[in-house]
Amino acid sequence: MIEKLRKTWKPMPVTVILGVLAAYYFGITGAFWAVTGEFTRWGASLMKMCGVDISKYSYLKLIHYKGTILTRVDGVMILGMFLGMFIAAALSNNIKFRVPQSMVRVFQAIIGGIIAGFGARLAMGCNLAAFFTGIPQFSFHAWIFAIFMGCGTYVGTKIISLPLFQTKMVMKKNRNGKSKYTYQAKNSDMKNKIYIAIGCLLVILLFVHSFRMQLVLGMASLFGLLFGFLLEKGQICFTSGFRDLWLAGRTNMMQAIIAGMAISSLGTFSFILFGRTPLIFWVGPNVVIGGFLFGVGIVIAGGCETGWMYRAMEGQVHYMLVGLGNVIGSILLVLVWNKIAPVMVYPYPKVNLLKTFGYTGGLAVTYILLGIAFLLTIWWQRFFFKKNKQ
């Protein structure tokens, strides 16, 4: 059992479980699994600390900015995610402080993170709210986002292939040529036990606080813990799902993500029948531009929202910088929203597939589109290898 917890898990079963959990999270809390909205609220808090009058920014009212990270459902859920990722990384002996080896990587992390953060909030969602959980919410804007995010990731792969982003690897020789493996293994094992103990203590504190506040917050923190643990164990990264398609013709991650959405769609549909209200967003130019920018940004940065989170918990400074860039990008979007929304967002309709095609028809359309997406991954893999063989 312990050995299984230490190993990386296959993406297919992990994304299926995540799909089930996302549906139940929606059914129990009434919220949908998302992260960049909360990161935007973090940005608003930073603006407030710097003396900025945030009352004039309508975007913050749109995303219900109020309270603190410990009194918001999304806030405690994300804290739970970070803790779950931290514990999973400790169990896998995967926590190690790693600093970027070149300024090029620092540039990629921050600039890519800013582009992705701005694009996500412009489109009203990231790889979760406008893709993995957005499609099961039956919001048509999520399908538009998915298409243009895919286009953006393709362009992103071309950008990172430029000489500017290529760095040289430098090999260093051990001074005495002796192995320190035994000592490092023992030392690392002790550190992991300490990390796990710290993580468990923080989990207990979060749960006690959340449940004392209200039941919904307690459940949100529990779901966050499960989300984070599974993401790290499965190394689930939506960036790699797209990037692997374009660069290597690999479809494992993307097919797993599609399977997770298929499961989540059915669960979400069931809760909607019982009275839960899905979150539907505008289908305007903001989704097209935002999705494209998000796709470009996550490839340049090297990770999506969930990807940078668990890698940051593994001690990779590069992805901590990506997270910082995300918050900065969301702040920039807040600053310009009042000017662009009346032109790019508000005049356009919110399209709910369940209302457009009826409940049965909306569910059928979603599964047909997911099936087409799955078949396209198979076609692309065959086309990719045939092309490269020639």
KEVEX-856039 format. One record per residue (C-alpha): residue number from 1; residue in one letter; x, y, z. Coordinates in steps of 0.25 Angstrom, whole numbers. Example, Ala and Ser with C-alpha at 12.3 -4.5 7.8 and 13.67 -1.06 7.14 Angstrom:
// KEVEX-856039
[pt 1; a; [49; -18; 31]]
[pt 2; s; [55; -4; 29]]
This chain:
// KEVEX-856039
[pt 1; m; [0; 0; 0]]
[pt 2; i; [11; 10; 4]]
[pt 3; e; [19; 6; -9]]
[pt 4; k; [6; 10; -17]]
[pt 5; l; [5; 23; -10]]
[pt 6; r; [20; 26; -14]]
[pt 7; k; [18; 23; -29]]
[pt 8; t; [12; 32; -39]]
[pt 9; w; [-2; 28; -43]]
[pt 10; k; [-7; 26; -57]]
[pt 11; p; [-14; 38; -62]]
[pt 12; m; [-27; 31; -68]]
[pt 13; p; [-32; 26; -54]]
[pt 14; v; [-28; 39; -47]]
[pt 15; t; [-35; 48; -57]]
[pt 16; v; [-48; 39; -56]]
[pt 17; i; [-48; 40; -41]]
[pt 18; l; [-45; 55; -42]]
[pt 19; g; [-57; 56; -51]]
[pt 20; v; [-66; 49; -41]]
[pt 21; l; [-61; 58; -30]]
[pt 22; a; [-63; 70; -38]]
[pt 23; a; [-78; 66; -40]]
[pt 24; y; [-80; 63; -25]]
[pt 25; y; [-73; 76; -21]]
[pt 26; f; [-83; 84; -30]]
[pt 27; g; [-95; 76; -24]]
[pt 28; i; [-91; 77; -10]]
[pt 29; t; [-85; 92; -9]]
[pt 30; g; [-92; 98; -21]]
[pt 31; a; [-79; 103; -26]]
[pt 32; f; [-71; 98; -38]]
[pt 33; w; [-57; 94; -37]]
[pt 34; a; [-49; 106; -41]]
[pt 35; v; [-36; 113; -37]]
[pt 36; t; [-33; 126; -45]]
[pt 37; g; [-45; 133; -39]]
[pt 38; e; [-39; 132; -25]]
[pt 39; f; [-25; 136; -30]]
[pt 40; t; [-32; 148; -36]]
[pt 41; r; [-37; 151; -22]]
[pt 42; w; [-23; 149; -17]]
[pt 43; g; [-19; 160; -27]]
[pt 44; a; [-30; 169; -22]]
[pt 45; s; [-25; 168; -8]]
[pt 46; l; [-11; 172; -12]]
[pt 47; m; [-17; 184; -19]]
[pt 48; k; [-25; 187; -6]]
[pt 49; m; [-12; 186; 2]]
[pt 50; c; [-5; 195; -7]]
[pt 51; g; [-16; 206; -5]]
[pt 52; v; [-23; 204; -18]]
[pt 53; d; [-38; 207; -18]]
[pt 54; i; [-44; 194; -23]]
[pt 55; s; [-58; 198; -22]]
[pt 56; k; [-59; 204; -36]]
[pt 57; y; [-55; 191; -43]]
[pt 58; s; [-67; 183; -47]]
[pt 59; y; [-60; 170; -50]]
[pt 60; l; [-58; 168; -35]]
[pt 61; k; [-73; 169; -33]]
[pt 62; l; [-75; 159; -44]]
[pt 63; i; [-66; 149; -37]]
[pt 64; h; [-72; 152; -23]]
[pt 65; y; [-60; 158; -16]]
[pt 66; k; [-62; 158; -2]]
[pt 67; g; [-57; 152; 11]]
[pt 68; t; [-44; 146; 13]]
[pt 69; i; [-37; 133; 8]]
[pt 70; l; [-42; 126; 20]]
[pt 71; t; [-57; 130; 19]]
[pt 72; r; [-58; 127; 4]]
[pt 73; v; [-62; 113; -2]]
[pt 74; d; [-52; 115; -13]]
[pt 75; g; [-41; 120; -3]]
[pt 76; v; [-42; 108; 6]]
[pt 77; m; [-43; 98; -5]]
[pt 78; i; [-30; 104; -11]]
[pt 79; l; [-23; 103; 2]]
[pt 80; g; [-27; 89; 3]]
[pt 81; m; [-22; 86; -11]]
[pt 82; f; [-8; 92; -7]]
[pt 83; l; [-8; 83; 5]]
[pt 84; g; [-12; 71; -3]]
[pt 85; m; [-1; 73; -13]]
[pt 86; f; [9; 75; -2]]
[pt 87; i; [6; 62; 5]]
[pt 88; a; [5; 55; -8]]
[pt 89; a; [19; 60; -12]]
[pt 90; a; [25; 57; 1]]
[pt 91; l; [20; 42; 0]]
[pt 92; s; [26; 41; -13]]
[pt 93; n; [39; 47; -8]]
[pt 94; n; [37; 58; -18]]
[pt 95; i; [40; 70; -10]]
[pt 96; k; [53; 77; -14]]
[pt 97; f; [56; 92; -15]]
[pt 98; r; [59; 94; -29]]
[pt 99; v; [64; 108; -35]]
[pt 100; p; [63; 112; -50]]
[pt 101; q; [77; 110; -56]]
[pt 102; s; [75; 121; -66]]
[pt 103; m; [69; 135; -67]]
[pt 104; v; [62; 130; -80]]
[pt 105; r; [54; 120; -71]]
[pt 106; v; [50; 132; -61]]
[pt 107; f; [46; 140; -73]]
[pt 108; q; [37; 129; -78]]
[pt 109; a; [31; 126; -64]]
[pt 110; i; [27; 141; -61]]
[pt 111; i; [23; 145; -75]]
[pt 112; g; [16; 132; -79]]
[pt 113; g; [9; 133; -65]]
[pt 114; i; [4; 147; -68]]
[pt 115; i; [-1; 143; -82]]
[pt 116; a; [-9; 131; -76]]
[pt 117; g; [-14; 138; -64]]
[pt 118; f; [-20; 150; -73]]
[pt 119; g; [-25; 140; -83]]
[pt 120; a; [-32; 131; -73]]
[pt 121; r; [-39; 143; -66]]
[pt 122; l; [-43; 149; -80]]
[pt 123; a; [-50; 136; -84]]
[pt 124; m; [-56; 135; -70]]
[pt 125; g; [-48; 122; -67]]
[pt 126; c; [-36; 114; -68]]
[pt 127; n; [-33; 99; -71]]
[pt 128; l; [-43; 96; -60]]
[pt 129; a; [-55; 106; -61]]
[pt 130; a; [-55; 108; -76]]
[pt 131; f; [-51; 93; -79]]
[pt 132; f; [-50; 82; -70]]
[pt 133; t; [-62; 86; -61]]
[pt 134; g; [-67; 97; -71]]
[pt 135; i; [-71; 86; -82]]
[pt 136; p; [-79; 78; -72]]
[pt 137; q; [-86; 90; -67]]
[pt 138; f; [-92; 90; -81]]
[pt 139; s; [-87; 104; -84]]
[pt 140; f; [-85; 106; -99]]
[pt 141; h; [-74; 116; -96]]
[pt 142; a; [-65; 105; -91]]
[pt 143; w; [-65; 98; -105]]
[pt 144; i; [-61; 111; -111]]
[pt 145; f; [-50; 113; -101]]
[pt 146; a; [-45; 98; -103]]
[pt 147; i; [-43; 100; -118]]
[pt 148; f; [-36; 113; -117]]
[pt 149; m; [-28; 108; -105]]
[pt 150; g; [-23; 97; -114]]
[pt 151; c; [-19; 106; -125]]
[pt 152; g; [-12; 115; -114]]
[pt 153; t; [-4; 103; -109]]
[pt 154; y; [0; 99; -124]]
[pt 155; v; [5; 113; -126]]
[pt 156; g; [12; 113; -112]]
[pt 157; t; [20; 100; -116]]
[pt 158; k; [25; 108; -128]]
[pt 159; i; [29; 120; -119]]
[pt 160; i; [37; 111; -109]]
[pt 161; s; [44; 104; -121]]
[pt 162; l; [51; 117; -125]]
[pt 163; p; [66; 119; -122]]
[pt 164; l; [63; 129; -111]]
[pt 165; f; [56; 119; -102]]
[pt 166; q; [67; 108; -104]]
[pt 167; t; [77; 107; -92]]
[pt 168; k; [90; 98; -91]]
[pt 169; m; [91; 88; -81]]
[pt 170; v; [104; 88; -73]]
[pt 171; m; [110; 75; -67]]
[pt 172; k; [117; 76; -54]]
[pt 173; k; [127; 65; -49]]
[pt 174; n; [126; 60; -35]]
[pt 175; r; [139; 65; -27]]
[pt 176; n; [143; 52; -21]]
[pt 177; g; [135; 43; -30]]
[pt 178; k; [129; 36; -18]]
[pt 179; s; [114; 33; -17]]
[pt 180; k; [106; 39; -6]]
[pt 181; y; [93; 32; -9]]
[pt 182; t; [92; 24; 4]]
[pt 183; y; [93; 37; 12]]
[pt 184; q; [84; 45; 4]]
[pt 185; a; [73; 34; 4]]
[pt 186; k; [73; 33; 19]]
[pt 187; n; [73; 48; 20]]
[pt 188; s; [62; 50; 10]]
[pt 189; d; [53; 39; 17]]
[pt 190; m; [54; 47; 30]]
[pt 191; k; [51; 60; 23]]
[pt 192; n; [39; 53; 16]]
[pt 193; k; [33; 49; 30]]
[pt 194; i; [35; 63; 35]]
[pt 195; y; [28; 69; 23]]
[pt 196; i; [16; 59; 24]]
[pt 197; a; [15; 62; 39]]
[pt 198; i; [14; 77; 36]]
[pt 199; g; [5; 75; 24]]
[pt 200; c; [-5; 66; 33]]
[pt 201; l; [-4; 77; 44]]
[pt 202; l; [-8; 88; 34]]
[pt 203; v; [-19; 79; 29]]
[pt 204; i; [-25; 77; 43]]
[pt 205; l; [-24; 92; 46]]
[pt 206; l; [-31; 96; 32]]
[pt 207; f; [-42; 85; 35]]
[pt 208; v; [-45; 90; 49]]
[pt 209; h; [-46; 104; 45]]
[pt 210; s; [-54; 101; 32]]
[pt 211; f; [-64; 92; 40]]
[pt 212; r; [-65; 102; 51]]
[pt 213; m; [-69; 113; 41]]
[pt 214; q; [-79; 105; 33]]
[pt 215; l; [-81; 91; 28]]
[pt 216; v; [-80; 96; 13]]
[pt 217; l; [-66; 101; 16]]
[pt 218; g; [-62; 88; 23]]
[pt 219; m; [-66; 80; 11]]
[pt 220; a; [-59; 90; 1]]
[pt 221; s; [-46; 88; 9]]
[pt 222; l; [-48; 73; 8]]
[pt 223; f; [-50; 73; -7]]
[pt 224; g; [-38; 82; -9]]
[pt 225; l; [-29; 72; -1]]
[pt 226; l; [-34; 61; -10]]
[pt 227; f; [-33; 69; -23]]
[pt 228; g; [-19; 73; -20]]
[pt 229; f; [-14; 59; -15]]
[pt 230; l; [-19; 53; -28]]
[pt 231; l; [-13; 64; -37]]
[pt 232; e; [1; 62; -31]]
[pt 233; k; [0; 46; -31]]
[pt 234; g; [-5; 46; -46]]
[pt 235; q; [4; 58; -50]]
[pt 236; i; [-8; 63; -57]]
[pt 237; c; [-5; 75; -66]]
[pt 238; f; [-14; 80; -77]]
[pt 239; t; [-2; 87; -83]]
[pt 240; s; [5; 74; -85]]
[pt 241; g; [-8; 68; -91]]
[pt 242; f; [-8; 78; -102]]
[pt 243; r; [7; 80; -103]]
[pt 244; d; [10; 65; -104]]
[pt 245; l; [0; 64; -116]]
[pt 246; w; [7; 75; -124]]
[pt 247; l; [21; 71; -121]]
[pt 248; a; [21; 56; -119]]
[pt 249; g; [8; 51; -124]]
[pt 250; r; [5; 45; -110]]
[pt 251; t; [-10; 45; -106]]
[pt 252; n; [-10; 38; -93]]
[pt 253; m; [-12; 51; -84]]
[pt 254; m; [-22; 57; -94]]
[pt 255; q; [-31; 44; -95]]
[pt 256; a; [-30; 43; -80]]
[pt 257; i; [-35; 57; -78]]
[pt 258; i; [-47; 55; -88]]
[pt 259; a; [-51; 42; -81]]
[pt 260; g; [-51; 50; -68]]
[pt 261; m; [-60; 61; -74]]
[pt 262; a; [-69; 50; -79]]
[pt 263; i; [-71; 44; -65]]
[pt 264; s; [-73; 58; -59]]
[pt 265; s; [-83; 62; -69]]
[pt 266; l; [-93; 51; -65]]
[pt 267; g; [-91; 54; -50]]
[pt 268; t; [-93; 69; -52]]
[pt 269; f; [-105; 66; -61]]
[pt 270; s; [-111; 58; -49]]
[pt 271; f; [-109; 69; -39]]
[pt 272; i; [-115; 79; -49]]
[pt 273; l; [-127; 71; -50]]
[pt 274; f; [-128; 72; -35]]
[pt 275; g; [-128; 87; -35]]
[pt 276; r; [-114; 91; -35]]
[pt 277; t; [-111; 103; -45]]
[pt 278; p; [-100; 102; -55]]
[pt 279; l; [-91; 114; -57]]
[pt 280; i; [-92; 119; -72]]
[pt 281; f; [-84; 130; -78]]
[pt 282; w; [-84; 139; -90]]
[pt 283; v; [-80; 134; -103]]
[pt 284; g; [-73; 146; -109]]
[pt 285; p; [-59; 150; -114]]
[pt 286; n; [-54; 150; -100]]
[pt 287; v; [-54; 135; -100]]
[pt 288; v; [-47; 134; -114]]
[pt 289; i; [-36; 143; -110]]
[pt 290; g; [-35; 139; -95]]
[pt 291; g; [-35; 124; -99]]
[pt 292; f; [-24; 126; -109]]
[pt 293; l; [-15; 135; -100]]
[pt 294; f; [-17; 124; -89]]
[pt 295; g; [-12; 113; -98]]
[pt 296; v; [0; 121; -102]]
[pt 297; g; [3; 125; -88]]
[pt 298; i; [2; 112; -82]]
[pt 299; v; [12; 106; -92]]
[pt 300; i; [22; 117; -90]]
[pt 301; a; [21; 116; -75]]
[pt 302; g; [22; 101; -76]]
[pt 303; g; [9; 98; -67]]
[pt 304; c; [-5; 101; -66]]
[pt 305; e; [-12; 105; -53]]
[pt 306; t; [-13; 92; -47]]
[pt 307; g; [1; 88; -53]]
[pt 308; w; [8; 100; -47]]
[pt 309; m; [1; 98; -33]]
[pt 310; y; [6; 84; -31]]
[pt 311; r; [20; 86; -36]]
[pt 312; a; [21; 98; -27]]
[pt 313; m; [18; 89; -15]]
[pt 314; e; [29; 80; -20]]
[pt 315; g; [39; 91; -18]]
[pt 316; q; [41; 96; -32]]
[pt 317; v; [43; 111; -32]]
[pt 318; h; [40; 112; -47]]
[pt 319; y; [25; 109; -44]]
[pt 320; m; [24; 118; -32]]
[pt 321; l; [28; 129; -42]]
[pt 322; v; [17; 124; -52]]
[pt 323; g; [7; 126; -40]]
[pt 324; l; [12; 140; -38]]
[pt 325; g; [10; 143; -52]]
[pt 326; n; [-4; 137; -52]]
[pt 327; v; [-8; 147; -41]]
[pt 328; i; [-1; 159; -48]]
[pt 329; g; [-9; 155; -61]]
[pt 330; s; [-22; 154; -54]]
[pt 331; i; [-19; 168; -48]]
[pt 332; l; [-17; 174; -62]]
[pt 333; l; [-30; 168; -66]]
[pt 334; v; [-37; 174; -54]]
[pt 335; l; [-31; 188; -58]]
[pt 336; v; [-36; 188; -73]]
[pt 337; w; [-49; 180; -71]]
[pt 338; n; [-58; 192; -70]]
[pt 339; k; [-54; 197; -83]]
[pt 340; i; [-54; 184; -91]]
[pt 341; a; [-66; 177; -85]]
[pt 342; p; [-77; 186; -92]]
[pt 343; v; [-71; 183; -105]]
[pt 344; m; [-65; 168; -104]]
[pt 345; v; [-74; 162; -94]]
[pt 346; y; [-87; 167; -89]]
[pt 347; p; [-94; 169; -103]]
[pt 348; y; [-93; 154; -106]]
[pt 349; p; [-102; 143; -101]]
[pt 350; k; [-100; 132; -90]]
[pt 351; v; [-102; 119; -97]]
[pt 352; n; [-107; 107; -88]]
[pt 353; l; [-107; 94; -96]]
[pt 354; l; [-118; 88; -87]]
[pt 355; k; [-127; 100; -90]]
[pt 356; t; [-123; 101; -105]]
[pt 357; f; [-125; 86; -108]]
[pt 358; g; [-134; 82; -96]]
[pt 359; y; [-128; 73; -85]]
[pt 360; t; [-127; 60; -93]]
[pt 361; g; [-122; 67; -105]]
[pt 362; g; [-112; 76; -98]]
[pt 363; l; [-106; 63; -91]]
[pt 364; a; [-106; 56; -104]]
[pt 365; v; [-99; 68; -111]]
[pt 366; t; [-88; 68; -100]]
[pt 367; y; [-85; 54; -102]]
[pt 368; i; [-85; 55; -117]]
[pt 369; l; [-75; 66; -116]]
[pt 370; l; [-66; 59; -106]]
[pt 371; g; [-67; 46; -115]]
[pt 372; i; [-62; 55; -127]]
[pt 373; a; [-51; 61; -118]]
[pt 374; f; [-46; 46; -114]]
[pt 375; l; [-46; 42; -129]]
[pt 376; l; [-38; 54; -133]]
[pt 377; t; [-27; 50; -123]]
[pt 378; i; [-27; 36; -130]]
[pt 379; w; [-26; 42; -144]]
[pt 380; w; [-16; 52; -140]]
[pt 381; q; [-7; 42; -134]]
[pt 382; r; [-7; 33; -146]]
[pt 383; f; [-5; 46; -155]]
[pt 384; f; [7; 50; -147]]
[pt 385; f; [14; 37; -147]]
[pt 386; k; [11; 35; -162]]
[pt 387; k; [16; 49; -165]]
[pt 388; n; [29; 47; -157]]
[pt 389; k; [32; 33; -163]]
[pt 390; q; [31; 39; -177]]
